[in-house]
Amino acid sequence: MKRENEQYKRMIRVLLVVGLVACETVFFMYSWIKNYNPYTVFPFFQKGHWMMAGMYVLYQMIFLYVFGGLKVGYLKKSNIIYSQCLAMFCANIVIYLQIVLISVKFVTILPLLKITFLDVITVIIVAWISEIIFKKLFPPRKMLLIHGEYDPAIFIQKMNSRKDKYKIEKVVDISLGIGEIQRIIPQYEGVVIYDIHSEMRNIILKFCYENDIRAYTTTKVSDILIRGAESLHVFDTPLLLFRNQGLTFEQRIIKRTMDIVISGMMLVISSPIFLVAALAIKLYDGGPVFYRQTRVTLNGKKFDIFKFRSMIVDAEKDGKSQPATDKDPRITPVGRILRATRLDELPQLIDIFVGNMSLVGPRPERVEHVEKYMDELPEFAYRLKVRGGLTGYAQLYGKYNTTPYDKLQLDLIYIQNYSLFLDLRLLLMTLKIMFMRESTEGFTEEQKNKIQGKK
């Protein structure tokens, strides 16, 4: 079952983004020509104006790409508005700094604040128009979900959170038989393959490819390793190279240098935040400001991590791990603010500076959690091929309560695709998720009991 409008989706997305960027650039150029250019040391003329317009467009596109603002029709409207506003704020800050350099003095920011207001209105209008267009032209797909031995209920809940895009109309077990499943598949607009063994999954994928049917599949660890492999063409048989060594020597040098420089600068810049947070924690209950906890990092090394204390004193007085739940009574009012903004993690800049952690990498887990996860999932040790990080793929694209298997896959995506530019992008993305509540959701009671080994 094909959709005639599907071929236009990418073009519509491009046109909407181009329209948004064009409007914001017009607002900026009006302000530049009227309010800023006359007061520069050497005022620009025609080509200079084109250069400023080009720089502004470049900044917008860079930040739209970093924060996901280009994914119109893919992310939720609220997420798109947030992403595009954040990109616009960053672009305006950078262009203001450029204007200051050109003027050789600090200039008034009021004109840019005015166009920022117009930019926000434009973003909201374009997002509203986008939602109408995509709802009209691209209604949710009628999907068939095929699963194996594992219950897909939780995954279906996740799919149902995007009812604007996906509609699971039928769920079938692979035990139904491949012949019957192939007969059913053409009745739907897409197929979701949930945790099926590779042999059967390959048959279904090939059938969907042959019949031009869109297919989605959850990943396995081996899929991520394949995605990160290097293609070799030394003879006429395609060959994939799996280096399986984590980061190369050169990458480790570059990454460690970046860690030292950026963490050192951030410790200086964030020192006022350190002071305010420390005073708030101390004044609330008089307890210690910092909380030390043993974590596991590169090659299984153990270290005591620094965190601002967000719970009551002796929250784990029996010495046993008790993961935080959504409405955990042990979390103090100050702690809730620190957790919501992720500022409780800020003291980890000290751990980064001394080499226990990296700016970007898998979240360093508690010793008892690692031991339990590895008993159930031996591959969890693959995350230890790099240093634990303050932020990372799983922290950005997952949640606080993301399952160990999903964390492993997200972290492997990072390890297998590491680059300096990926680190820089993830650092900027951290600004976006700091104020997104769903990324800081705690464990449910069921998840907490499972980690603690209770029934």
VEXDREN-2710 file (C-alpha; in Angstrom, 1 decimal):
% VEXDREN-2710
k/r/px/py/pz
1/MET/0.0/0.0/0.0
2/LYS/1.7/3.2/-1.2
3/ARG/1.2/6.8/-0.4
4/GLU/1.3/9.2/-3.3
5/ASN/2.2/12.2/-1.1
6/GLU/5.2/10.5/0.5
7/GLN/7.5/11.6/-2.3
8/TYR/6.9/15.2/-1.4
9/LYS/7.7/15.0/2.3
10/ARG/11.4/15.8/2.1
11/MET/10.7/18.7/-0.3
12/ILE/8.0/20.2/2.0
13/ARG/10.4/19.9/5.0
14/VAL/13.1/21.8/3.1
15/LEU/10.7/24.5/1.9
16/LEU/9.4/25.1/5.5
17/VAL/13.0/25.3/6.9
18/VAL/14.1/27.6/4.0
19/GLY/11.1/29.8/4.7
20/LEU/11.9/30.0/8.4
21/VAL/15.5/30.8/7.8
22/ALA/14.7/33.4/5.2
23/CYS/12.2/35.3/7.5
24/GLU/14.7/35.3/10.3
25/THR/17.5/36.5/8.0
26/VAL/15.3/39.4/6.7
27/PHE/14.6/40.5/10.3
28/PHE/18.3/40.4/11.1
29/MET/19.4/42.3/7.9
30/TYR/16.8/45.1/8.6
31/SER/18.3/45.5/12.1
32/TRP/21.9/45.2/10.8
33/ILE/21.5/47.8/8.1
34/LYS/19.5/50.3/10.2
35/ASN/20.9/49.8/13.7
36/TYR/24.4/48.3/13.6
37/ASN/26.2/48.9/10.3
38/PRO/26.2/52.7/10.5
39/TYR/28.1/52.5/13.8
40/THR/30.9/50.1/12.8
41/VAL/34.4/51.3/12.4
42/PHE/34.3/50.7/8.6
43/PRO/30.6/50.5/7.5
44/PHE/29.8/47.8/5.0
45/PHE/28.3/48.3/1.6
46/GLN/26.5/45.9/-0.8
47/LYS/28.9/42.9/-0.8
48/GLY/29.4/43.4/2.9
49/HIS/25.7/43.1/3.6
50/TRP/25.6/39.9/1.6
51/MET/28.4/38.5/3.6
52/MET/26.6/39.3/6.9
53/ALA/23.4/37.7/5.6
54/GLY/25.4/34.6/4.5
55/MET/27.1/34.3/7.9
56/TYR/23.8/34.6/9.7
57/VAL/22.3/31.9/7.5
58/LEU/25.3/29.7/8.2
59/TYR/25.0/30.1/12.0
60/GLN/21.3/29.3/11.8
61/MET/21.8/26.2/9.8
62/ILE/24.6/24.9/12.0
63/PHE/22.6/25.3/15.2
64/LEU/19.4/24.0/13.6
65/TYR/21.3/20.9/12.6
66/VAL/22.9/20.5/16.1
67/PHE/19.6/21.0/18.0
68/GLY/17.4/19.0/15.7
69/GLY/15.5/22.0/14.3
70/LEU/15.6/20.6/10.8
71/LYS/13.5/17.6/11.7
72/VAL/10.2/19.3/10.8
73/GLY/7.4/16.7/10.7
74/TYR/9.6/14.2/12.5
75/LEU/9.7/15.6/16.1
76/LYS/6.7/16.8/18.1
77/LYS/5.6/20.4/17.5
78/SER/6.7/21.4/21.0
79/ASN/10.1/19.8/20.5
80/ILE/10.5/21.6/17.1
81/ILE/9.6/25.0/18.6
82/TYR/12.1/24.4/21.4
83/SER/14.8/23.3/19.1
84/GLN/14.4/26.1/16.6
85/CYS/14.1/28.8/19.2
86/LEU/17.3/27.5/20.9
87/ALA/19.1/27.5/17.5
88/MET/17.9/31.0/16.8
89/PHE/19.0/32.2/20.3
90/CYS/22.5/30.7/19.7
91/ALA/22.7/32.2/16.2
92/ASN/21.8/35.7/17.5
93/ILE/24.3/35.4/20.3
94/VAL/27.1/34.5/17.9
95/ILE/26.2/37.2/15.3
96/TYR/26.0/39.8/18.2
97/LEU/29.6/38.8/19.2
98/GLN/30.6/39.2/15.6
99/ILE/29.1/42.7/15.4
100/VAL/30.9/43.6/18.6
101/LEU/34.2/42.5/17.0
102/ILE/33.5/44.5/13.9
103/SER/32.5/47.6/15.9
104/VAL/35.5/47.2/18.3
105/LYS/33.2/48.0/21.2
106/PHE/30.1/46.7/22.9
107/VAL/27.0/47.8/21.1
108/THR/23.4/47.9/22.3
109/ILE/21.6/44.5/22.2
110/LEU/18.1/46.0/22.1
111/PRO/17.6/45.7/18.3
112/LEU/18.6/42.1/18.4
113/LEU/16.2/41.4/21.3
114/LYS/13.4/42.9/19.2
115/ILE/14.2/40.7/16.2
116/THR/14.5/37.7/18.6
117/PHE/10.9/38.4/19.7
118/LEU/9.8/38.4/16.0
119/ASP/11.9/35.2/15.4
120/VAL/10.0/33.4/18.2
121/ILE/6.7/34.4/16.7
122/THR/7.8/33.2/13.3
123/VAL/9.0/29.9/14.7
124/ILE/5.6/29.3/16.4
125/ILE/3.7/30.2/13.2
126/VAL/5.9/28.0/11.0
127/ALA/5.6/25.1/13.4
128/TRP/1.8/25.5/13.5
129/ILE/1.6/25.6/9.7
130/SER/4.0/22.5/9.5
131/GLU/1.7/20.5/11.8
132/ILE/-1.4/21.3/9.7
133/ILE/0.4/20.3/6.5
134/PHE/1.9/17.1/7.8
135/LYS/-1.4/16.1/9.5
136/LYS/-3.3/16.7/6.3
137/LEU/-0.8/15.1/3.8
138/PHE/0.8/12.5/6.0
139/PRO/-1.7/10.8/8.4
140/PRO/-0.3/8.2/10.8
141/ARG/0.8/4.9/9.1
142/LYS/-1.3/1.8/9.7
143/MET/1.4/-0.6/11.1
144/LEU/1.8/-4.3/11.6
145/LEU/4.0/-5.2/14.5
146/ILE/5.7/-8.6/14.5
147/HIS/7.3/-9.8/17.7
148/GLY/9.1/-12.9/19.0
149/GLU/9.4/-14.3/22.5
150/TYR/9.6/-11.0/24.3
151/ASP/6.4/-9.1/25.2
152/PRO/6.2/-5.9/23.0
153/ALA/3.8/-4.1/25.4
154/ILE/6.3/-1.4/26.6
155/PHE/7.5/-0.8/23.1
156/ILE/4.0/-0.4/21.8
157/GLN/3.4/2.2/24.5
158/LYS/6.4/4.1/23.1
159/MET/5.0/3.9/19.6
160/ASN/1.6/5.1/20.8
161/SER/3.2/8.2/22.2
162/ARG/3.5/9.3/18.6
163/LYS/0.0/8.6/17.4
164/ASP/0.5/11.4/14.9
165/LYS/3.0/9.2/13.0
166/TYR/2.3/5.5/13.8
167/LYS/-0.9/3.5/14.4
168/ILE/-0.3/-0.1/15.5
169/GLU/-3.3/-1.8/14.0
170/LYS/-2.3/-5.5/14.4
171/VAL/0.2/-7.4/16.5
172/VAL/1.3/-10.9/15.5
173/ASP/3.7/-13.4/16.9
174/ILE/6.4/-14.8/14.6
175/SER/5.2/-18.2/15.6
176/LEU/2.2/-17.6/13.3
177/GLY/4.5/-18.7/10.5
178/ILE/6.5/-16.8/7.9
179/GLY/4.0/-17.8/5.1
180/GLU/1.0/-16.4/6.9
181/ILE/2.9/-13.3/7.9
182/GLN/4.0/-12.6/4.4
183/ARG/0.3/-12.8/3.3
184/ILE/-0.7/-10.3/6.0
185/ILE/2.1/-7.7/5.5
186/PRO/0.8/-6.1/2.2
187/GLN/-2.4/-5.1/4.0
188/TYR/-0.5/-2.5/6.0
189/GLU/1.5/0.7/5.2
190/GLY/4.5/-0.4/7.3
191/VAL/6.0/-3.2/9.4
192/VAL/7.6/-3.0/12.8
193/ILE/9.9/-5.9/13.6
194/TYR/10.4/-6.2/17.3
195/ASP/13.2/-8.3/18.7
196/ILE/13.1/-11.2/16.3
197/HIS/16.1/-13.5/15.6
198/SER/18.2/-12.5/12.6
199/GLU/17.2/-15.4/10.4
200/MET/13.5/-14.6/10.4
201/ARG/14.1/-10.9/10.5
202/ASN/16.2/-11.1/7.3
203/ILE/13.4/-13.0/5.5
204/ILE/10.8/-10.3/6.5
205/LEU/13.2/-7.4/5.6
206/LYS/13.9/-8.9/2.1
207/PHE/10.2/-9.5/1.5
208/CYS/9.4/-5.8/2.5
209/TYR/12.2/-4.6/0.3
210/GLU/11.0/-6.6/-2.7
211/ASN/7.4/-5.3/-2.3
212/ASP/8.3/-1.6/-1.6
213/ILE/6.9/-1.8/2.0
214/ARG/8.4/0.4/4.6
215/ALA/9.9/-1.6/7.5
216/TYR/11.2/-0.6/11.0
217/THR/13.2/-2.8/13.2
218/THR/14.6/-2.6/16.7
219/THR/18.3/-3.1/16.9
220/LYS/20.6/-5.7/18.4
221/VAL/24.2/-5.1/19.6
222/SER/25.5/-6.8/16.4
223/ASP/23.6/-4.3/14.2
224/ILE/25.4/-1.4/15.9
225/LEU/28.8/-3.0/15.5
226/ILE/28.1/-3.5/11.8
227/ARG/27.0/0.1/11.4
228/GLY/30.4/1.2/12.9
229/ALA/32.5/-1.1/10.8
230/GLU/34.7/0.2/8.0
231/SER/34.1/-0.9/4.4
232/LEU/37.1/-2.4/2.6
233/HIS/37.3/-2.7/-1.1
234/VAL/40.6/-4.6/-1.6
235/PHE/39.1/-7.1/-3.9
236/ASP/35.7/-7.8/-5.5
237/THR/34.1/-9.3/-2.4
238/PRO/32.8/-6.5/0.0
239/LEU/34.6/-6.8/3.3
240/LEU/33.8/-5.1/6.7
241/LEU/36.6/-4.3/9.2
242/PHE/35.7/-4.4/12.9
243/ARG/38.6/-2.8/14.9
244/ASN/37.0/-3.6/18.3
245/GLN/39.5/-1.4/20.2
246/GLY/37.4/1.5/21.4
247/LEU/39.3/4.8/20.5
248/THR/42.6/5.0/18.7
249/PHE/45.7/6.5/20.3
250/GLU/45.2/9.8/18.4
251/GLN/41.6/10.0/19.3
252/ARG/42.4/9.4/23.0
253/ILE/45.0/12.3/22.9
254/ILE/42.5/14.7/21.2
255/LYS/39.7/13.7/23.6
256/ARG/41.8/14.1/26.7
257/THR/43.1/17.5/25.6
258/MET/39.6/18.7/25.0
259/ASP/38.5/17.4/28.4
260/ILE/41.3/19.3/30.2
261/VAL/40.8/22.6/28.4
262/ILE/37.0/22.7/28.5
263/SER/36.6/21.4/32.0
264/GLY/39.2/23.9/33.3
265/MET/37.4/26.8/31.6
266/MET/34.0/25.6/32.8
267/LEU/35.2/25.2/36.4
268/VAL/36.1/28.9/36.3
269/ILE/33.0/30.1/34.5
270/SER/30.6/28.0/36.7
271/SER/32.2/28.9/40.0
272/PRO/29.3/31.3/40.9
273/ILE/26.8/28.5/40.3
274/PHE/28.9/26.2/42.5
275/LEU/28.7/28.9/45.3
276/VAL/24.9/29.4/45.0
277/ALA/24.2/25.6/44.9
278/ALA/26.5/24.9/47.8
279/LEU/24.9/27.6/50.0
280/ALA/21.4/26.4/49.1
281/ILE/22.2/22.8/50.0
282/LYS/24.0/23.8/53.3
283/LEU/21.3/26.3/54.4
284/TYR/18.5/23.8/53.8
285/ASP/19.5/21.1/56.3
286/GLY/23.1/21.8/57.3
287/GLY/24.4/18.6/55.7
288/PRO/27.4/18.1/53.4
289/VAL/27.4/19.9/50.1
290/PHE/28.9/17.1/48.0
291/TYR/28.0/13.4/47.7
292/ARG/30.6/10.8/46.8
293/GLN/29.6/7.6/45.2
294/THR/31.8/4.8/43.7
295/ARG/31.3/4.4/40.0
296/VAL/32.9/2.3/37.2
297/THR/34.7/3.8/34.2
298/LEU/37.3/2.9/31.5
299/ASN/38.4/-0.8/31.7
300/GLY/36.4/-1.3/34.9
301/LYS/38.4/1.2/37.0
302/LYS/36.5/2.3/40.1
303/PHE/36.5/5.9/41.3
304/ASP/34.5/8.1/43.7
305/ILE/32.4/10.6/41.7
306/PHE/31.6/14.1/42.8
307/LYS/27.9/15.2/42.9
308/PHE/25.9/18.0/44.6
309/ARG/23.9/16.2/47.3
310/SER/20.2/16.2/46.2
311/MET/18.8/13.9/48.8
312/ILE/18.5/13.9/52.5
313/VAL/21.5/13.0/54.6
314/ASP/22.0/9.2/54.9
315/ALA/19.5/8.5/52.1
316/GLU/21.1/5.1/51.8
317/LYS/22.1/4.6/55.4
318/ASP/21.8/0.8/55.1
319/GLY/24.5/0.9/52.4
320/LYS/22.2/-0.6/49.8
321/SER/21.6/0.9/46.4
322/GLN/18.1/2.5/46.2
323/PRO/17.5/4.1/42.7
324/ALA/15.5/7.3/42.7
325/THR/11.9/7.1/41.7
326/ASP/9.8/9.9/40.1
327/LYS/8.4/11.2/43.4
328/ASP/11.1/9.9/45.7
329/PRO/10.5/11.5/49.2
330/ARG/14.3/11.4/49.9
331/ILE/14.9/14.1/47.3
332/THR/15.1/17.6/49.0
333/PRO/13.4/20.7/47.4
334/VAL/16.8/22.0/46.5
335/GLY/17.7/18.6/45.1
336/ARG/14.6/18.6/42.8
337/ILE/15.8/21.9/41.2
338/LEU/19.3/20.6/40.9
339/ARG/18.1/17.3/39.3
340/ALA/15.6/19.0/37.0
341/THR/18.3/21.2/35.6
342/ARG/21.0/18.5/35.9
343/LEU/23.2/20.9/37.9
344/ASP/23.7/18.1/40.5
345/GLU/26.1/16.7/37.9
346/LEU/28.2/19.9/37.7
347/PRO/30.9/18.9/40.3
348/GLN/31.8/16.1/37.9
349/LEU/33.9/18.7/36.1
350/ILE/36.4/18.0/38.8
351/ASP/36.4/14.3/37.9
352/ILE/36.9/15.2/34.2
353/PHE/39.8/17.6/34.9
354/VAL/41.7/15.0/37.0
355/GLY/41.0/12.2/34.4
356/ASN/38.5/10.0/36.1
357/MET/35.8/10.9/33.5
358/SER/35.4/12.6/30.1
359/LEU/33.1/15.3/29.0
360/VAL/31.3/12.9/26.6
361/GLY/31.0/9.2/27.1
362/PRO/28.8/6.5/28.6
363/ARG/27.3/7.3/32.0
364/PRO/29.6/5.9/34.7
365/GLU/27.3/3.4/36.6
366/ARG/27.4/2.4/40.3
367/VAL/29.5/-0.8/41.0
368/GLU/26.5/-2.8/42.1
369/HIS/24.5/-1.8/39.1
370/VAL/27.3/-2.8/36.7
371/GLU/27.6/-6.1/38.4
372/LYS/23.9/-6.8/38.3
373/TYR/23.5/-5.7/34.7
374/MET/26.5/-7.8/33.6
375/ASP/25.0/-10.9/35.2
376/GLU/22.0/-10.5/33.0
377/LEU/23.7/-8.8/30.1
378/PRO/27.4/-9.7/29.7
379/GLU/27.7/-7.3/26.7
380/PHE/27.1/-4.4/29.2
381/ALA/30.9/-4.4/29.7
382/TYR/31.4/-3.1/26.1
383/ARG/30.5/0.4/27.5
384/LEU/33.8/0.3/29.4
385/LYS/36.0/0.7/26.3
386/VAL/35.9/4.4/26.9
387/ARG/35.9/6.7/30.0
388/GLY/32.5/7.5/31.5
389/GLY/31.2/10.9/30.6
390/LEU/29.3/13.8/32.0
391/THR/27.0/13.7/29.0
392/GLY/26.7/11.2/26.1
393/TYR/24.5/9.5/23.6
394/ALA/22.5/7.6/26.2
395/GLN/22.1/10.6/28.4
396/LEU/20.9/12.7/25.5
397/TYR/18.7/10.3/23.6
398/GLY/17.7/8.1/26.5
399/LYS/16.3/8.9/29.9
400/TYR/17.4/8.5/33.5
401/ASN/15.2/5.3/33.6
402/THR/16.2/3.9/30.2
403/THR/16.7/0.1/30.4
404/PRO/20.3/-1.3/30.6
405/TYR/20.0/-2.9/27.1
406/ASP/18.9/0.3/25.5
407/LYS/21.6/2.3/27.3
408/LEU/24.2/-0.2/26.0
409/GLN/23.0/0.2/22.4
410/LEU/23.0/4.0/22.6
411/ASP/26.5/4.0/24.1
412/LEU/27.8/1.6/21.5
413/ILE/26.5/3.9/18.8
414/TYR/28.7/6.6/20.3
415/ILE/31.8/4.4/20.7
416/GLN/31.5/3.0/17.2
417/ASN/31.0/6.4/15.5
418/TYR/33.3/8.5/17.7
419/SER/34.7/11.7/16.3
420/LEU/35.7/15.1/17.6
421/PHE/32.7/16.7/15.8
422/LEU/30.3/14.2/17.4
423/ASP/31.7/15.2/20.8
424/LEU/31.2/18.9/20.1
425/ARG/27.7/18.2/18.8
426/LEU/26.7/16.2/21.9
427/LEU/28.1/18.9/24.1
428/LEU/25.8/21.5/22.4
429/MET/22.9/19.1/22.5
430/THR/23.3/18.9/26.3
431/LEU/22.1/22.6/26.4
432/LYS/18.9/21.4/24.8
433/ILE/18.0/18.5/27.1
434/MET/18.9/20.2/30.3
435/PHE/15.4/21.7/30.5
436/MET/13.5/18.8/29.0
437/ARG/11.7/17.0/31.9
438/GLU/11.3/13.6/30.2
439/SER/15.1/13.2/30.1
440/THR/15.3/13.3/33.9
441/GLU/12.4/10.9/34.7
442/GLY/13.2/8.6/37.6
443/PHE/12.7/4.9/37.8
444/THR/9.2/3.5/38.4
445/GLU/8.8/1.3/41.5
446/GLU/8.8/-1.8/39.2
447/GLN/12.1/-0.8/37.6
448/LYS/13.6/0.1/41.1
449/ASN/12.6/-3.3/42.5
450/LYS/14.1/-5.1/39.4
451/ILE/17.5/-3.4/39.9
452/GLN/17.4/-4.3/43.6
453/GLY/16.6/-7.9/42.8
454/LYS/13.1/-7.8/44.4
455/LYS/10.0/-9.4/43.0
END
